[in-house]
Amino acid sequence: MNDKELGSLLLSLNMVSEENLGKALDEMKKLKRPLEKVIVEMGFIPRQKLYEVIARHQGFNFARLDNVKVPQEVIKRMPESLAIQTHSVPFKLENGNLFVAMAEPSDLFAIDQIQMQSGMHVEAFMASPEDIEEARLKVYAQRQQTESLMEDFAQAEAPTTARMENPSAKAPRSSNWWT
């Protein structure tokens, strides 16, 4: 959606006044930034609301990614490198479908890449690039923390497991006087 179409859409929905749109267009030209970013930065429309309207207008579902908790099984389906490459983040797995928030849910090449690597059908949702990046950082940091905890647990369990597998191995002697 180009800036002119976005301005017309926002005016037709009474989401921004002609005066504020004019200010945003002037600022856009001065800063050489997209209208959607300028409108949000100037505080005329909250980012989530803007992208929700754009998604609806373009025929896509909108994904709210604030406070999203993504199960490990979802994260395992899509490596972080693919999320970065396709400007997307997975957030749900349901009935064999991988739900993915994308900045450009009409990007069929990106959807094909995700489907090929995940082996699943992709349901593409729209979200703002900023929300996707914030969610991606949280989701994959969560995975790294879980993997680190699992490694720590495995290392801590290794001596105990070895003693259980070899009962004749002697337990370490205690220096306490009662043993």
Secondary structure, DSSP 4 states (H G I P E B T S, - for coil): --HHHHHHHHHHTTSS-HHHHHHHHHHHHHHT--HHHHHHHTTSS-HHHHHHHHHHHHT-EE---TT----HHHHHHS-HHHHHHHTEEEEEEETTEEEEEES-TT-HHHHHHHHHHH-SEEEEEE--HHHHHHHHHHHHHHHHHHHHHHHHHHHHHHHHHHHHH-TTSPPPPP--TT-
